[in-house]
């Protein structure tokens, strides 16, 4: 017995503008599409439910190709600093939170971003100590490549002014060599490793909190990287199994496996694609550089606003190559965080040197700064680019100061990638950016800064069809599900996002004003607005 979906516009996304009147689904799959009368007549004896869309618009389910599901849940539960526009505002909110701390309890804040402050000065541990002298504090920057810590936290981590910088990280110090409480990239681990472990119950609650919010926003699935944190591979994977049970919560989670826990996965007898109908293991995750906000993304030329700084490679050249070799020994594709052109080049060379032979797909995550030679190489090798359209809205115009006008023309070059035949998928990198896919679609189409309202690199604007494809067909292709996900067609999963607006007909500036009316996973309505 099945469901006949009708009564609204239904975009298949098989080709631009293709519409059907109705869909017949059965056992969580699309069995047929066509006219309402035809499907009603053909399947009349099998239709258990007529689901009227009430004039709303259905699309294949939107999937976020890069986010941190547990991180998003924690942002919802922790102190959120992402909307604050001054250091004073941050300090005031911290002062208020301190009132409710128990003895020894950590104060955790998420998402501060000095680039949206009028005074972009990084807070010093001394300022944090004045507010919170007795409890440890850690504040994660929006990019998740830097943290601030107070003196109590640094003492717990046994940080002194003589503590060496780790490979791929930096302890920021003042002119006298005194640690300021600002830790970049791998140096963050000094602080994070002394935070008390979380319980299994807490992790499960965070997963459920996150998934419920994603479903509310019309997201039916996400590719997430969480398994190296929160107590390790087994504990974190168990939280996903408990949180996405396939009954109360249906959501398609594709979990990247950080290189530090890939051996743990192997010890459990698990590999790529293993899991459940709703949770599957994916590529080996590697970080090759940092982020542009903290000037740690690895560039081939120095930062325009920090002469002599080329960013930070997280691994040595041999160390990075060894990780690729390790992934291949497990028959795994890699998913590599690479923002700067030097980092992208390093991983592209290794993908070319050690190509996959099993049909799976490597991905480069972010790929923000490229050059002409890199474009040619990326179009030649078998790799998918995992891009984040909202970065355009949040990074411009300050990114121009970071890298200079000359490099901006080939930065965040989404249209160029597609024209070069380089396959792409799109995500949010939540909790770093807002997870709402409509924000990403709008940003890809408009390329309008949320800071100054101007449009940057107009030639790189995508069509609405191209933008939606990134969240549907693109997200399916990157994990080898292009034959059963990302389109509305027979043989594909019955995963749908239903909005009150036709995104192809409204002005792009109004895309984010659309409302989610229904989120459907495996034929079941998981959210109704």
N, C-alpha and C positions, 0 to 999 in steps of 0.2 A: 504494500500500500504506500502511496506517495502523496506529494503536495503539488498543486498547481498554483504557481505564482503569476499574478496578472493584475491588471488595473492601474498600471503606471508605465513610464518609459523604462526600457531595459536595454542598457548598452552592453554589448557582448565584449567589446574591446578586441575582437578578432581583427577588425579593420576599422579605420576611422569612420565614425558616424553610423556604424551598423546597429540597428535597433531591431528588437523582436517584441512581440506582444505578450508572450507568455513563456514560462519555463515549467517543465515537469521534472520533479526531482523524486528520487526514491533511494532509501538506504544511504542518505548523505551524499549522493552523487547526482549530477545532472544527467537525466536520461534522454531528454529531448527538448528542443526549442522550436518556436514557430508561432503561428497565430493562435489566439485563444480558442476559437471555434474548432480548429483542427485538433489541437491537443486535448480539448475537452471530449471531443468525439472519440479520439483514438484511445484515450486512457480512462474513459468514464467509469469502467468497472473497477479500476485500481485507485482512483483518486480518493484519498481519505479526508483531505482538507483543501479547501479553496482559500488561498491566502491573498487577500486583496491589498494591493500596494497603495490604494487610496490616492492615486495621482502623484505619488512620489517617484523618485528616480533611482533605479537600481544599477549598481556597477559590480564588477567582480570585487571580492573582498580586498580592502586595502591592507597591505603587509609592509611593515617597517623593516627594511633590510639591515638596519644597524641601530641597536639601542641596548641599554642595560636594564633589563626588566627589574631586577632587584634594586638597582640604583634608582630607578624611577619610583619604585614603591617607597624606598627610604626617603626620597625627596618629599613625598607626600606626608611622611610621618615625622621627619626631622624639621629643624628650623630652616626655612627656605629664605635664602638671601638673594635670590636671583633677580628680583624685581627692584632691589634697592638702588638708589641713584646717588648715594653719597656715603663716604666712610662714616660720617656722623650717624646716618640712619642705621648702618650695620651695627655700630657700637651701642646705639640705643636699644636695638632689638636684643643684642647679647646681654646687656645689663638687665633687661626684663626677664630673660630666660634664666639667668643665674639665680634669681629669687626662688626658683622652684627645684633647684638641683639638690639631690641628696649628697651626703658625704661620700667623696670618692667617685661620684658619677661624672662621666665625661659629658662635656657640652659639644655636640656635633652640629655644625652648620654646613649648608650646601649651597653652592652656586654663586658666590660673590664674584663680581666682575668689575674691576677698576676701570675698564674701558667705557662703562656707562656712567661713571662718576665725573662730576665737573672737575674735581681734583683727583687725578688718577694715581695718587701716591699709595703704595702698598702699605697696609697696616703693619706695625712693628710689634714684636712680642711684648714690649714694654706697655703698649696701649692695651693689649689683651690682659696683661697682668693686673693693671689698675682695676679692670672690671671683674676679673675672675682670678684672684690670687691663690685660691685654695683648691680648685678643681681643674683637672686637665681639660684642655680645649683643642679641638682640631676643626678648622674651617677649610672646606674643599673649594678650590676655584672652579668656576663654571666649566672649564675645559677638562677638569679632572687630571691635569698634569702638574698641579701645584697645590700645596696646602700651607696654611698658616697654623702655627702652634704657639701656645703660651709656654712660660718657663716651667710650669708644673709638668706639662706633657713632655717637654724636652728633657727634664730631669729623669722622668720615668724611662725615657728612651736612651738615657746615658749619653746625651749629646753634649759635647763641650766645644769650645772654639777650635780645638785641635782635631775634632772628628773629621776624617778624610771624606772627600766627595766620592760616592760610589761610581762605578762605570755606568754611564747613561743618566747621571743625575747631578744635582748641585745643591749644596747648602749655601744659601745666599748670606754673605757676610758684609758688614760695613767696612769703611776705610781702615778701621783699626783691627780688622780680622775677627770681629765679634759676630757670632751667629745671630741673625735678626729674627729667626722664627719662620723664615720663608724657605720651603723645601720644594725643589723642582724635580719632576719625573721620578726616577728610581729612588731618589733621596727621600721621597714621601714614605717609603717603606720603614724607615727608621721610626717614624711616629706610628704608622698604622699597625706595626707588629706588636705594639704594647697595649693596644686597645683590647679590652677583654672580649673573648669570643661570645658570639650570640647563640641563643638556644635554637633548637630545631623548630620549636613552636613559633618563635619570633620570625625565623626565615619563611616559614609557611605563610604566616600572616602577611608578611611583606609581599610575597608572590601574589597572594590573593588580592591584596589592596591594589597592586600594580595592574594585574590582569583586568580587574573590574573597571579600572579607569581607562585602560586601552580599549576595551569593548565599548565603553560609553562614547569613545571618540571615533567609533567606526572601524577600528583596527581588528582584523581577524587573526593576525599572526605577526610574529616578529623574530628576527635573527638577533640573538642576544649573547653577550659575553659576560658571564658571572662566575664560572665554575672554579676559578683559582682563588676565590675569596670566601669570606664568611665561614671559615672552618674547613675548606677544602672540597675536593671533587665530589666525594660520596655524600657528604652532608648537604651540599648545595643542590646536587641533582635530586636528592630525596625530597627537598623542599619543592622542587618543580613537580615531581610526581604527586605529592600531596596537594599542591596548590591547583594543579590543572588535572582534575580527576577524570575528565571526559564525560561527566554527568552534570554536576552542578556548574562546572566551568569547562567550556570547550574553547580552546585557543591553540593555534598551531605555532609552537615554540621550536625554533631551530637554534640549537645551542652550540656556539663556537667553543672550542676547548683550548684554553691557554697552554702554551708549550710547557709550562711548569707542572701541569697536571695531566699531560697526555699519557705519561707512563701509568698513572693511576687508572685512567680509562682502560688502558690495555690490560692491566692486572685484573680488572673486573670482567675481562673477556668481551669488552665492548669496542665498537669501531664506528666509522662513519655511517650514518643512517640508522643506527640502532636506537631503540627507545620504545615509544608507544605510538599510537595513531596521532597523538597530539604533541609529543615531545620527541625530537630526534637530535642526535649528535651530529655536529658538523665539522668544519675545517679546523686545523690547528691555528690558533690566534698568536700573532707575534706583533710586538711593537718595535718599529724600526727608528722612530724619532719621537719628538715631543709635540708641542703645539705652538701656533703662531702667537697666541696671546702672551705666553711667557717667554717668547723668543727662543724656544727650544726645538722648533721644527728645523730639520736639517736641510740647509740650502746650499746650492753650488756657489752662490755669491753672498757676501756679507749682508747683514740686516742694514737697511737704509738708516734706521734710527738708533743703531748700536754697532758702530764700526768695529770690525775685528771679530764680531760674533757671527758664526755660521750655523749656530744651533748645536744640538747634541745628538749624535748617533747613540741609540740605546745599547747596541751591541758592537763589538769589534767586527771587522770584515769577516774574519774567520768564524767568529761566534755566530754571525747571522747565517753564513753558509752552512755551518754545522746544523743549525735548526732546520733549514730547508731539507738537508739530507735526512735528518731524523724524521721529518714529516713523510718524506717519500718512503722511508723504511717501513712506515705504518700504512702505506698506500693512501695517505691523507693529502688533500689539497691544503693550501695555506690561505689564511685571511690576515693580511699584513696592514697594520696601521702605518701609513706613510703620507705625510702632509707636504713636506718640502721636496723640491725636485731632486735633490741629492739622494734623499731616502727612497723616492720612487724609482730612480735610476738603479740604485743598489738592488732593490728587490726584483725589478724587471730583468736585470741581468741574470739573476739567479733562477728566476722562473724559466728564462730562455735556456739556461744551462742545464736545468733539471726539469724538463717538461713532464707533466702528468701523462700517463698512458692508459688510464682507466676510465676516461670519460667524465671524471669529476672536474670541478672548476675552481681555479685559484681566484682570489679576489684581492684587490688593493683597496683599502678603506681610506676614504677622504680624497686623496689625489688632488689636492688643491692647487699646488704650484707646479706647472709643467713648462716645458719649452718645446720648440719645434722638433728637435731630435727625439725627445721623449714621446711625442705624439706619434711619430713614425714607428717607433719601437713598440708602443702599446697597441697600435693597430696591427702589428705583425705577429705578436705573441698571443697565446690563448689565455686571456685574463679578463675578468669582469671588474669594472670600477664601481665601488660602493660609495655613492656620493650623498651629500647632505645639503639639499637646496637651501634650507634656512640659514646656513652659514653666510650666504650672500647678504641676507637681510641684517644679520647681527654683526658681521665683520667689517662691512663698509660703513664709513670711509676710513676707519683707523688702520685697516690693512694696507692702505696706500702709503701711510707713513712708515709701516714696517718694512715693506719690500720695494717701494718706489714705483713711479708711474710706468716705467718700462716693462716691469714684470707683470703688472696688473692685467695687461691685455691678454695674457694666456693663463689667467688665474680663475679658478672656479669655472672652467671652460666646458660647461655641460653640453652646449649645442655643438661645439667643435668635436667633442668625443663622439656624439651620435653620428655626425656627418662623416667622421673618419671610420665609421663602422665598429667602434669600440663599444661593446655591450655595457650597459649601466643598470644599476638598481638604485633605489633611493630610500633613505631612512632619516631619522632625526638625530641620532646620537644622544637621545634622552638618557639621563636627566640633564645633559649639557645644554640641549635646546628643548623647546616645547615640543612635546610628542605629537601634537595634533597634525595629522597628515594634510589637512587642508591648508595649513600654514606652509608646508613644504611645497605643495602643488602651486599655491599662489606665488611663493618666492621663486620657483623655477620659471614661472611664466612672466612675472614682472621684473625680477631682479631689483626690487626697490628696497633701499636701506630703511630699517626701522629706526635708525638714529637721526638721519637728516632728511629722509623722504625722497632722496634722489635715486635715479636709476643708474646702475653701473654695468658697463659692458652690455649695452642693449643688443648687440649682435649675438650674444649668447642666450637670449631669451628663448624659452621653449614654447611650443604650442601646448594647448591644454591637453590634447591627445598624447603628446610625448610625455608630458608631466605625469598624467595619470598612469601611463604605461610603465613608468619607473616603479610605481607602487603596486603594480599588478603583475604584468608580464615580466618586468625586470626582476622583481623579487622572487618570482618563481624560477626564472631561468638560472639565476646565480646559484641555486641549490638543486639544479637538475630536476625541477618539477614543472617544466614548461609544457609537459604533455598532460598534466592533470590539475594544474592550478593556474590562477591568474587570468582566466578568460571564462566567459559564460558560453559553454559549448558542451555537447554530449561527451561524457567520459571525464568531465572535470568535477572537482569537489563543489558541493553546494555551499559555498562561502560567499556571502554578499554584503556589500555596504549600501544602505539605502539612505539617500539624502532627500531633503525637501526641495532642492534646486537642481536644475540641469546645468552642470558646470560648463557645458559646451555652448550654452546660450546666454549666460549672464556675463556681465563685465568682469574681467579678471579681478578687479579690485574688490569685488563682492564675494569671491570664492569662500573666504573665511567666515562670511556671514551665514553660510549654509548650515543647516541643522541636521544632525544625525537622527533619523527616524527609526532605524532598525540596523542591528548588526547580527548577521546570521553566520553560524559556523556549523558545518556538518548538518545542514538543513534545519538546525534548531535556532530559534530566536534567542540570542544571548543578551541582547539589550534592545529596549524599545523606548523611544523618546516621545 
